[in-house]
């Protein structure tokens, strides 16, 4: 369902998408990594962030990646 939801969002005008994969959810992780390149080629104007939350994910890494997504979104608005 994840690829379909992202496509639907992109086709209805959403330009920023964050996908959060919880620890231990291999299905979301595999699908997100498998579709990321294809979705970026189909929707190059959509800002996508796929975040994995597991025991090795640092808080600083999450904040940095979210900061870059928000910064890119702000640039598009201006």
Secondary structure, 3 states (H helix, E strand, C coil): CHHHHHHHHHHCCCCEEEEEECCCCHHHHHHHHHHHHHHHHHCCCCEEEEEECCCCCCHHHHHHHHHHHHHHHHHHHC
